[in-house]
Amino acid sequence: MPTQPNAPQGLSMLFADDERSLQELMKLEIPRMGHRVTVCPDGLTAAAALEKDNFDCILVDLDMPGLNGIQVIAKAKEMSPSTEAIVLTGKSSTDTAIAALRHGAFDYLTKPCKLVEIEALLKRVQDKRELTNKYYALVHRLESIEGAPRLIGESTGMGQVQKMISRVGPTDSTVLILGETGTGKELVARAVHENSTRAGKPFVAINCGALPENLIESELFGHAKGAFTGADDHRTGLFEVASGGTIFLDEIGELPKSMQAKLLRVLESREIRRVGENKTVMVDVRVVCATHRNLEDMVAEDEFREDLMYRINTFEIHLPPLRERLDDIPQLAAHLLARFRPQGKGFDHQLTDDALSALKSHVWPGNVRELANVIEHATILCDSGPISSEHLPQHFNRRQLTGGAKAQLGPMTLRDLEMEAIHQALDRHSGNKPKAAEELGISLKTLYNKLNQSTTLEKSA
Ligand SMILES: Nc1ncnc2c1ncn2[C@@H]1O[C@H](COP(=O)(O)OP(=O)(O)OP(=O)(O)O)[C@@H](O)[C@H]1O
């Protein structure tokens, strides 16, 4: 039968067992299951095969002459940590099988076992490998879109921010990042995580302002099947997903009052309760929050709980707006140019002096996010050579100009007008996105989408 284009690839397997009949059976059956197999009669032969070849998965008997199964697993993990191991064991040695799991085995099977059990287990190994591969592909893709998460800037303001990150990163303190929209709060949160002992564990970001009130609780804490209409299945909450790592609660000021009380309880007890369940679950998660709002003002207006504010603001990092660190623009622009530089074109985008001075004279209500959009736009328009001010978006140029000069520009696109309206609304509300969205008559989610929307769309439209 021809291979399906999306059919999972078979595993490269090593089977080691001193039972002759099993060796013969596996030589025949594992290829029938769609995998390649090297069969070994004992632990020493298995170890020699591991030295020679790479295997996706090993299936080993625990009791073998020479090296036992646990020693073979240790050898396999030493040669290639991503190799999965399954152990075969007699009924009497379940304890040893559990020991094998502690040594990093994927699972174990008790002899005599059925071929369908082996097949099902190999399918699980295959699924896990595919998911892991997809995960790495997504990380790679995200990095090629967003660039590696690197915090750029050598201005005094950013130097101070870097210093704070290196101080607070290694502690387990809750951190509150303050700054206008697009100043890089999420990048700072990531940097705090990367500077901590939790760096190898998940970093999970959630925007508290972008979720409807009735979904936030189940998103954060999970829910049981049938907990509410539409909860067709059990769902693990983001606090549990972030286990051992960091959860980043962006736009914490937008968290509804009812959820503020629940979050406070979680921060104090380190326990969560899934929606629709009575029992609590311990969570080991570091919490980093961010907001562009003034939480003290919100407390004074009874919009934010004072006790929660004191719980999350143990350590504050203030991110300066881009207009207060214009010296960072050349470095930021170079970083963002590298992000958007079309692959394979082989020319070096640079900015002319007039483009740089236009960038430096802008007020940047959307901060670095707006700069990223401007640079992306310019890389689309500029086929070769340096980027000059004529490659900057019209709505951007327009805001530099006086009314008289504006009239000389050509007609604006709908997208230009839309971005102009969005930036003006954000200006009027000091960067407060929920208020700007309300004024514009669009949902907060739509506002976020429009802010993040790639200017590529605009060009290709
Ligand atoms: N110092 C920086 N160095 C490099 N890139 C940056 C920097 N600051 C921001 N960016 C880029 O700008 C964009 C917006 O950053 P980010 O999402 O971290 O901002 P934010 O403050 O969290 O925004 P919001 O408040 O709207 O959620 C991202 O593409 C990010 O990579």
The ligand as an SDF file (V2000), in Angstrom:
LIG
                    3D

 31 33  0  0  0  0  0  0  0  0999 V2000
   12.7100   45.8150   24.2470 N   0  0  0  0  0  0  0  0  0  0  0  0
   12.2440   45.0930   23.2220 C   0  0  0  0  0  0  0  0  0  0  0  0
   13.1020   44.3990   22.4400 N   0  0  0  0  0  0  0  0  0  0  0  0
   12.6540   43.6800   21.3890 C   0  0  0  0  0  0  0  0  0  0  0  0
   11.3650   43.5780   21.0300 N   0  0  0  0  0  0  0  0  0  0  0  0
   10.4640   44.2310   21.7650 C   0  0  0  0  0  0  0  0  0  0  0  0
   10.8520   45.0130   22.9110 C   0  0  0  0  0  0  0  0  0  0  0  0
    9.7520   45.5200   23.4710 N   0  0  0  0  0  0  0  0  0  0  0  0
    8.7170   45.0790   22.7270 C   0  0  0  0  0  0  0  0  0  0  0  0
    9.1300   44.3000   21.7110 N   0  0  0  0  0  0  0  0  0  0  0  0
    8.2740   43.6780   20.6700 C   0  0  0  0  0  0  0  0  0  0  0  0
    7.0860   44.4810   20.5930 O   0  0  0  0  0  0  0  0  0  0  0  0
    5.9220   43.6800   20.5250 C   0  0  0  0  0  0  0  0  0  0  0  0
    5.0240   43.9710   21.7070 C   0  0  0  0  0  0  0  0  0  0  0  0
    5.6500   43.5110   22.9050 O   0  0  0  0  0  0  0  0  0  0  0  0
    4.8060   42.8980   24.1400 P   0  0  0  0  0  0  0  0  0  0  0  0
    3.6790   42.0440   23.6160 O   0  0  0  0  0  0  0  0  0  0  0  0
    5.7780   42.2820   25.0630 O   0  0  0  0  0  0  0  0  0  0  0  0
    4.1860   44.2410   24.7310 O   0  0  0  0  0  0  0  0  0  0  0  0
    3.1780   44.4340   25.9470 P   0  0  0  0  0  0  0  0  0  0  0  0
    3.6680   45.5850   26.7460 O   0  0  0  0  0  0  0  0  0  0  0  0
    2.9920   43.1240   26.6540 O   0  0  0  0  0  0  0  0  0  0  0  0
    1.8430   44.8410   25.1840 O   0  0  0  0  0  0  0  0  0  0  0  0
    0.3180   44.7590   25.7230 P   0  0  0  0  0  0  0  0  0  0  0  0
    0.2180   45.6360   26.9320 O   0  0  0  0  0  0  0  0  0  0  0  0
   -0.4560   45.3390   24.5530 O   0  0  0  0  0  0  0  0  0  0  0  0
    0.0200   43.3240   25.9810 O   0  0  0  0  0  0  0  0  0  0  0  0
    6.4090   42.2470   20.4530 C   0  0  0  0  0  0  0  0  0  0  0  0
    6.5010   41.8720   19.0990 O   0  0  0  0  0  0  0  0  0  0  0  0
    7.7800   42.2970   21.0920 C   0  0  0  0  0  0  0  0  0  0  0  0
    8.6040   41.2710   20.5760 O   0  0  0  0  0  0  0  0  0  0  0  0
  1  2  1  0
  2  3  1  0
  2  7  2  0
  3  4  2  0
  4  5  1  0
  5  6  2  0
  6  7  1  0
  6 10  1  0
  7  8  1  0
  8  9  2  0
  9 10  1  0
 10 11  1  0
 11 12  1  0
 11 30  1  0
 12 13  1  0
 13 14  1  0
 13 28  1  0
 14 15  1  0
 15 16  1  0
 16 17  2  0
 16 18  1  0
 16 19  1  0
 19 20  1  0
 20 21  2  0
 20 22  1  0
 20 23  1  0
 23 24  1  0
 24 25  2  0
 24 26  1  0
 24 27  1  0
 28 29  1  0
 28 30  1  0
 30 31  1  0
M  END
$$$$
